[in-house]
Amino acid sequence: MAKQKLPTLGLLYMDYVLRFFDKSNFKGWPDKIETVTYHWKNDKARLIKEIKSKKIDVLVGNIPATAYDTFREISEALPEVRFIPSLETQFPNKSKENVTLFCTKYDIQQPKTGIFYDKDEGYAYLKKAKYPQIIKRSYGPSNYGGYFVHKADSFAEAKELLDEKKYNPIYSQDAIPLKYSGDLRVMLIGHKPVCAFWRFSGEGEWITNTSQGGSMSYENVPMNALELAVKASKAAKAEYWACDIAIDENTDEPYILECATAFAAFPYIRDWIGQYTMWDLSGGKFRMPHVPLFSWEELGKMDPSVLRTLRHLYFAKYEPSADGAYWLADKGNFDMELTDESVESDIPDSIAPEDEAKLPTEVKEAFDNSSAKASEQSGEKIPFKEVTMTQLMSLYSMEEETAVEIKRMIEEEEVENLEELEAKEVITPEQKTIWSKFFDFITGK
């Protein structure tokens, strides 16, 4: 019998961006796994040529918001290449506005949201809105550790905030009264929840983010939150997916706050995604990962430092011994399954006015129209110890996870310059080189 030919697998990397996948996540793949790296700034034609020359059939990797539009064009130029996740699936990665448009198109429950490109219209909406309102910077898939998400208890507070921040579009949501003062993160593979946990705000805080003193718990995750996450995952046709979900303490109703393929994940979850992808691409030659529902409750009893380093964790389906003494049942009724193929019509229509339809591309191909860029142009460097999250996030292709960790280390005086960040392997030598032009390393200045 002829040997089954497997597709040529490629991993997509980008300069200065943390890698989500590694070849080791695809343990046992018998053929060479190719890699391609996007170098930003006018690199589209070269990258397309490299993908073709390496005869890549499947390209795996998340695309940051700053490159999303470019990769829409790249994927259109490579119709024979399957992108995992597809560009349609990654639509919510680009902005909060896209998350809202996605949820609206597929009737997925979310907080009441106002999005306005016209400031006067936005202020008119906020004058009549129910408070508190949660106001966010729309660009990007997440809240950057909570640094670009704000609570306004009145119109006066909302106007003062927006006059200062100048967020465009204005993106504001009704605040959900959070059950247990927390929200939920649910991660899915093949539409099956594989990890879920509560995130609670720190003392005196309202933002449920662990980078700002919050805590987490894997226990008592409600089934309706999982059902909502599965609905969103299926609507997105996502091989892997994550949702942040709020539970209304008065009604127990779940609401999507964020959803995307870009999220922080334990190494073993990345391995499970790799196993799932291998199963998908091999027509079943490789085993589909079997992850019992609520297994995270047991894994959550382990110290986070251990969880971060676990690799190649595999659950086999339980088969009873001869005496039949035990039977481990998988709780719930969610099955891991293949995703449907994405099509162009999956993408919701834009609501941006024609002259601002390309607003997010002002930061496309990096450097942003930001304080960091202004610093470079003026020759004035930002004092390292005084850098803000806004300045960090405007650096060339900065990722949320890296920015939050850098900010924490600076505030806790663990580092004084980029060299120390490189030594601690928080950033790469390439990142240190490109970012060093922005910072003054003389401490005390």
C-alpha positions as CSV (number, residue, x, y, z in Angstrom):
1,M,0.0,0.0,0.0
2,A,1.4,3.4,-0.9
3,K,2.5,5.6,1.9
4,Q,0.1,8.5,2.7
5,K,1.6,11.8,1.6
6,L,1.3,14.4,4.3
7,P,1.1,18.1,3.5
8,T,4.2,20.2,3.9
9,L,3.8,22.0,7.2
10,G,5.2,25.5,7.8
11,L,5.4,27.6,11.0
12,L,4.9,31.4,10.6
13,Y,7.2,33.6,12.6
14,M,7.6,37.4,12.7
15,D,10.6,39.4,13.7
16,Y,10.4,40.9,17.2
17,V,7.2,38.9,18.1
18,L,7.1,36.1,20.6
19,R,6.6,32.7,19.1
20,F,3.4,30.8,20.0
21,F,4.4,27.5,18.4
22,D,7.7,25.6,18.0
23,K,8.5,22.5,16.0
24,S,8.5,20.6,19.3
25,N,4.7,21.2,19.6
26,F,4.3,18.8,16.6
27,K,6.1,15.9,18.2
28,G,6.2,12.9,15.9
29,W,5.5,14.7,12.6
30,P,7.7,12.6,10.3
31,D,8.5,15.1,7.6
32,K,10.5,18.3,7.8
33,I,8.6,21.3,9.2
34,E,9.5,24.4,7.4
35,T,9.7,27.9,8.9
36,V,9.2,31.3,7.3
37,T,9.7,34.7,9.0
38,Y,8.0,37.9,8.1
39,H,10.4,40.8,8.4
40,W,7.8,43.7,8.2
41,K,8.0,46.7,6.0
42,N,7.6,45.8,2.3
43,D,8.2,42.1,2.9
44,K,5.0,40.8,1.4
45,A,6.4,39.8,-2.0
46,R,9.5,38.1,-0.6
47,L,7.5,36.1,1.9
48,I,5.0,34.9,-0.7
49,K,7.9,33.8,-2.9
50,E,9.6,31.9,0.0
51,I,6.3,30.1,0.9
52,K,6.0,29.0,-2.7
53,S,9.6,28.0,-3.0
54,K,9.4,25.8,0.1
55,K,6.2,24.3,-1.3
56,I,4.3,24.8,2.0
57,D,0.8,23.5,2.0
58,V,-0.2,24.5,5.5
59,L,1.1,27.6,7.4
60,V,0.5,27.7,11.1
61,G,0.7,30.8,13.3
62,N,-1.1,33.8,14.8
63,I,-0.9,37.1,13.0
64,P,-0.7,40.3,15.2
65,A,-3.1,43.1,14.6
66,T,-0.4,45.3,13.0
67,A,0.0,42.7,10.2
68,Y,-3.5,41.5,9.7
69,D,-4.4,43.5,6.6
70,T,-1.1,42.6,5.0
71,F,-1.7,38.9,5.6
72,R,-5.2,39.1,4.2
73,E,-3.5,40.1,1.0
74,I,-0.8,37.4,1.4
75,S,-3.4,34.6,1.9
76,E,-5.3,35.8,-1.2
77,A,-2.1,35.5,-3.2
78,L,-1.7,31.9,-1.9
79,P,-5.1,30.3,-2.4
80,E,-3.6,26.8,-2.4
81,V,-2.1,27.3,1.1
82,R,-4.2,26.6,4.1
83,F,-3.6,29.1,7.0
84,I,-4.2,27.8,10.5
85,P,-6.0,29.7,11.8
86,S,-7.6,31.1,8.7
87,L,-7.6,34.9,8.2
88,E,-11.4,34.8,8.6
89,T,-11.0,33.1,11.9
90,Q,-8.4,35.6,13.0
91,F,-10.7,38.6,12.2
92,P,-11.5,39.2,15.9
93,N,-7.7,39.3,16.6
94,K,-7.4,42.8,15.0
95,S,-9.5,44.9,17.3
96,K,-12.3,45.2,19.9
97,E,-14.5,46.6,17.2
98,N,-14.0,43.4,15.2
99,V,-14.9,41.3,18.3
100,T,-18.1,43.2,18.5
101,L,-18.9,42.9,14.8
102,F,-18.2,39.1,15.0
103,C,-20.5,38.6,18.0
104,T,-23.2,40.7,16.3
105,K,-23.0,38.8,13.0
106,Y,-23.3,35.4,14.8
107,D,-25.7,36.4,17.5
108,I,-23.3,35.7,20.3
109,Q,-24.2,37.3,23.7
110,Q,-22.1,40.3,24.6
111,P,-22.5,43.5,26.7
112,K,-24.3,46.4,25.0
113,T,-21.6,48.2,23.1
114,G,-21.3,51.5,21.4
115,I,-18.7,52.1,18.7
116,F,-18.3,55.6,17.3
117,Y,-15.8,57.2,14.8
118,D,-17.4,60.5,15.2
119,K,-16.6,62.0,18.6
120,D,-19.7,64.1,18.9
121,E,-21.9,61.0,18.2
122,G,-19.9,59.1,20.8
123,Y,-20.3,61.7,23.4
124,A,-24.1,62.0,22.7
125,Y,-24.3,58.2,23.2
126,L,-22.4,58.4,26.5
127,K,-24.6,61.2,27.8
128,K,-27.5,58.8,27.7
129,A,-25.7,55.5,28.6
130,K,-26.1,53.5,31.7
131,Y,-23.1,53.7,34.1
132,P,-20.6,52.4,34.8
133,Q,-19.3,52.2,31.3
134,I,-16.1,50.2,30.3
135,I,-14.1,52.2,27.8
136,K,-11.3,50.4,25.9
137,R,-8.8,51.2,23.2
138,S,-10.2,49.2,20.3
139,Y,-7.0,48.3,18.5
140,G,-5.6,44.8,19.1
141,P,-7.2,41.6,20.5
142,S,-6.8,42.1,24.2
143,N,-6.6,44.7,27.0
144,Y,-2.8,44.8,27.3
145,G,-2.8,43.7,30.9
146,G,-5.7,46.1,31.6
147,Y,-3.7,49.2,30.8
148,F,-6.0,50.3,28.0
149,V,-9.3,49.5,29.7
150,H,-11.0,52.0,31.9
151,K,-14.1,52.3,34.0
152,A,-16.2,55.5,33.9
153,D,-18.8,56.0,36.6
154,S,-20.4,59.1,34.9
155,F,-20.4,61.0,31.6
156,A,-18.1,63.6,33.1
157,E,-15.5,60.8,33.8
158,A,-16.0,59.3,30.4
159,K,-15.5,62.6,28.6
160,E,-12.4,63.5,30.6
161,L,-10.9,60.1,29.8
162,L,-11.6,60.3,26.1
163,D,-10.4,64.0,25.9
164,E,-7.1,62.8,27.3
165,K,-6.7,59.4,25.6
166,K,-8.2,60.4,22.2
167,Y,-9.2,56.8,21.5
168,N,-10.6,56.4,18.0
169,P,-13.0,54.8,17.5
170,I,-14.7,55.4,20.9
171,Y,-15.5,51.9,22.2
172,S,-17.7,51.7,25.3
173,Q,-19.6,48.8,26.9
174,D,-22.1,48.5,29.6
175,A,-20.4,47.2,32.7
176,I,-21.5,43.7,33.6
177,P,-21.9,43.2,37.4
178,L,-19.4,40.4,37.8
179,K,-20.3,37.3,39.7
180,Y,-17.6,36.7,42.4
181,S,-15.9,39.9,41.2
182,G,-14.3,38.0,38.4
183,D,-14.5,36.8,34.8
184,L,-13.6,33.6,33.0
185,R,-11.0,32.6,30.5
186,V,-12.0,29.6,28.4
187,M,-9.5,28.0,25.9
188,L,-10.8,25.6,23.3
189,I,-9.3,23.2,20.7
190,G,-11.5,21.8,18.0
191,H,-14.4,23.5,19.7
192,K,-13.9,21.6,23.0
193,P,-13.0,23.4,26.2
194,V,-9.6,22.2,27.4
195,C,-8.9,24.8,30.0
196,A,-11.0,27.3,31.9
197,F,-10.5,29.4,35.0
198,W,-11.8,32.3,37.0
199,R,-9.8,35.5,37.2
200,F,-10.5,37.7,40.2
201,S,-9.5,41.3,40.7
202,G,-6.8,42.2,43.2
203,E,-7.6,44.0,46.5
204,G,-8.8,47.5,45.7
205,E,-8.9,46.8,42.0
206,W,-11.7,46.2,39.5
207,I,-9.7,44.8,36.6
208,T,-9.6,41.0,36.6
209,N,-6.0,40.7,35.4
210,T,-3.3,38.6,37.0
211,S,-0.6,41.0,35.9
212,Q,-2.2,43.7,38.1
213,G,-2.5,41.6,41.3
214,G,-5.5,39.5,40.4
215,S,-5.8,35.8,41.3
216,M,-7.3,32.7,39.6
217,S,-9.2,29.6,40.3
218,Y,-10.0,26.5,38.2
219,E,-13.0,25.5,40.2
220,N,-16.7,25.8,39.6
221,V,-16.6,26.9,36.0
222,P,-20.3,27.2,35.0
223,M,-21.5,25.1,32.0
224,N,-23.3,28.0,30.4
225,A,-19.9,29.8,30.0
226,L,-18.5,26.8,28.3
227,E,-21.5,26.6,26.0
228,L,-21.1,30.2,25.0
229,A,-17.4,29.7,24.3
230,V,-18.2,26.7,22.1
231,K,-20.8,28.7,20.2
232,A,-18.2,31.4,19.5
233,S,-15.5,28.9,18.5
234,K,-17.8,27.2,16.1
235,A,-18.9,30.5,14.6
236,A,-15.2,31.5,14.1
237,K,-14.5,28.0,12.6
238,A,-11.5,28.1,14.9
239,E,-9.0,25.2,15.3
240,Y,-8.0,26.9,18.6
241,W,-9.7,29.7,20.4
242,A,-10.1,31.6,23.7
243,C,-12.9,33.6,25.2
244,D,-13.0,36.0,28.2
245,I,-16.5,35.7,29.6
246,A,-18.4,37.7,32.2
247,I,-21.2,36.2,34.3
248,D,-23.9,38.6,35.5
249,E,-24.2,38.2,39.2
250,N,-27.9,39.1,39.1
251,T,-29.0,36.8,36.2
252,D,-26.1,34.3,35.9
253,E,-26.2,35.1,32.1
254,P,-22.8,34.8,30.3
255,Y,-21.4,37.5,28.0
256,I,-18.4,37.5,25.7
257,L,-15.9,40.2,26.6
258,E,-13.1,39.2,24.3
259,C,-12.4,36.3,21.9
260,A,-9.5,35.6,19.6
261,T,-6.9,33.0,18.5
262,A,-4.2,35.1,20.2
263,F,-3.9,34.3,23.8
264,A,-1.4,33.3,26.5
265,A,-1.4,29.5,27.0
266,F,0.5,26.9,29.0
267,P,3.0,24.9,27.0
268,Y,1.0,21.7,27.3
269,I,-2.0,23.4,25.6
270,R,0.2,24.4,22.7
271,D,1.3,20.8,22.5
272,W,-2.4,19.8,22.4
273,I,-3.0,22.2,19.6
274,G,-0.1,20.7,17.7
275,Q,-1.5,17.2,18.3
276,Y,-4.9,18.3,17.1
277,T,-3.4,19.9,14.0
278,M,-1.4,16.7,13.2
279,W,-4.6,14.6,13.6
280,D,-6.5,17.0,11.3
281,L,-3.8,17.1,8.6
282,S,-3.1,13.4,8.6
283,G,-6.6,12.2,8.0
284,G,-6.6,10.5,11.4
285,K,-3.1,8.9,11.1
286,F,-2.1,10.7,14.3
287,R,-4.3,10.4,17.4
288,M,-6.7,13.2,18.3
289,P,-5.9,14.5,21.7
290,H,-8.3,13.3,24.4
291,V,-8.8,15.9,27.0
292,P,-11.5,15.1,29.6
293,L,-13.7,18.0,30.4
294,F,-12.9,19.8,33.7
295,S,-9.4,18.1,33.7
296,W,-8.2,21.7,34.4
297,E,-9.6,21.3,38.0
298,E,-6.9,18.7,38.7
299,L,-4.1,20.4,36.7
300,G,-5.0,23.6,38.6
301,K,-3.9,22.0,41.8
302,M,-0.4,22.2,40.6
303,D,1.8,25.2,41.2
304,P,1.7,27.7,38.3
305,S,5.5,27.4,37.9
306,V,5.1,23.7,37.2
307,L,2.2,24.2,34.8
308,R,4.3,26.7,32.8
309,T,7.0,24.0,32.2
310,L,4.9,20.9,31.6
311,R,5.3,19.5,28.1
312,H,3.8,16.7,26.0
313,L,1.0,16.0,28.5
314,Y,-1.3,13.4,26.9
315,F,-4.7,12.1,28.1
316,A,-5.5,8.6,26.8
317,K,-9.1,7.5,26.8
318,Y,-9.8,5.3,29.8
319,E,-10.2,1.6,29.1
320,P,-11.3,-0.5,32.1
321,S,-9.2,-3.3,33.4
322,A,-10.4,-6.9,33.2
323,D,-12.1,-6.6,36.6
324,G,-14.1,-3.6,35.4
325,A,-13.7,-2.0,38.8
326,Y,-13.4,1.6,37.6
327,W,-14.9,3.7,34.8
328,L,-13.7,7.3,34.2
329,A,-16.5,9.2,32.4
330,D,-15.8,12.4,30.5
331,K,-18.1,15.0,32.0
332,G,-20.2,17.1,29.7
333,N,-21.2,16.6,26.1
334,F,-18.6,18.5,24.2
335,D,-16.6,16.6,21.6
336,M,-13.4,17.7,19.9
337,E,-14.1,17.9,16.2
338,L,-12.8,19.2,12.9
339,T,-13.5,22.8,12.0
340,D,-15.4,23.9,9.0
341,E,-13.6,25.6,6.1
342,S,-13.6,29.4,6.2
343,V,-15.0,31.5,3.4
344,E,-14.8,35.2,2.6
345,S,-18.4,35.8,3.6
346,D,-17.6,34.7,7.2
347,I,-16.0,38.2,7.8
348,P,-18.5,40.8,9.1
349,D,-18.9,44.1,7.3
350,S,-16.9,47.1,8.6
351,I,-18.8,49.9,10.3
352,A,-15.9,52.4,9.9
353,P,-16.7,55.4,7.6
354,E,-15.1,55.2,4.2
355,D,-12.3,57.8,5.0
356,E,-11.4,55.9,8.2
357,A,-11.9,52.3,7.0
358,K,-8.2,51.9,7.1
359,L,-7.6,53.6,10.4
360,P,-5.9,50.7,12.1
361,T,-3.3,50.5,9.3
362,E,-1.8,53.7,10.5
363,V,0.2,51.3,12.7
364,K,0.4,48.6,10.1
365,E,4.0,47.6,9.4
366,A,4.9,48.7,12.9
367,F,6.3,51.9,14.4
368,D,2.8,53.3,15.1
369,N,2.1,57.0,15.1
370,S,3.1,57.1,18.7
371,S,5.3,58.5,21.5
372,A,7.9,55.9,20.6
373,K,8.0,57.0,17.0
374,A,8.1,60.7,18.1
375,S,11.0,59.9,20.4
376,E,12.9,58.3,17.5
377,Q,12.2,61.3,15.2
378,S,13.1,63.9,17.7
379,G,16.2,62.2,19.0
380,E,14.9,62.3,22.6
381,K,15.0,59.0,24.4
382,I,12.5,57.7,26.9
383,P,14.0,57.1,30.4
384,F,13.8,53.4,30.8
385,K,12.4,53.5,34.3
386,E,9.7,55.9,33.3
387,V,8.3,54.1,30.2
388,T,4.5,53.8,30.2
389,M,2.5,50.8,28.9
390,T,1.3,53.0,26.0
391,Q,4.9,53.6,25.0
392,L,5.8,50.0,25.4
393,M,2.8,48.9,23.3
394,S,3.7,51.3,20.5
395,L,7.2,49.8,20.0
396,Y,8.0,47.9,16.9
397,S,5.7,44.8,16.9
398,M,5.5,44.7,20.7
399,E,3.3,41.9,22.0
400,E,1.0,42.3,25.0
401,E,2.6,39.5,27.0
402,T,6.0,41.0,26.7
403,A,5.0,44.5,27.4
404,V,3.1,43.5,30.6
405,E,6.1,41.5,31.8
406,I,8.6,44.3,31.1
407,K,6.4,46.8,32.9
408,R,6.1,44.6,35.9
409,M,9.9,44.0,36.1
410,I,10.6,47.7,35.8
411,E,8.1,48.6,38.5
412,E,9.5,45.9,40.8
413,E,13.1,47.1,40.1
414,E,14.1,43.7,38.7
415,V,15.8,45.3,35.6
416,E,17.3,48.6,34.7
417,N,17.8,48.3,31.0
418,L,17.3,46.2,27.9
419,E,20.5,44.3,28.4
420,E,19.2,42.9,31.6
421,L,15.9,42.0,29.9
422,E,17.8,40.1,27.3
423,A,20.0,38.4,29.9
424,K,16.8,37.2,31.6
425,E,15.5,36.0,28.2
426,V,12.5,38.2,28.3
427,I,13.4,39.7,25.0
428,T,15.7,38.6,22.1
429,P,18.9,40.2,20.9
430,E,17.0,41.4,17.9
431,Q,14.4,43.1,20.0
432,K,17.1,44.7,22.2
433,T,18.8,46.1,19.0
434,I,15.7,47.6,17.5
435,W,14.2,49.0,20.7
436,S,17.5,50.4,22.1
437,K,17.1,53.5,20.0
438,F,14.1,54.5,22.1
439,F,15.5,54.3,25.6
440,D,17.9,56.2,27.8
441,F,19.7,53.6,29.9
442,I,21.4,56.0,32.3
443,T,19.5,55.3,35.5
444,G,18.1,58.2,37.4
445,K,17.5,60.4,34.3
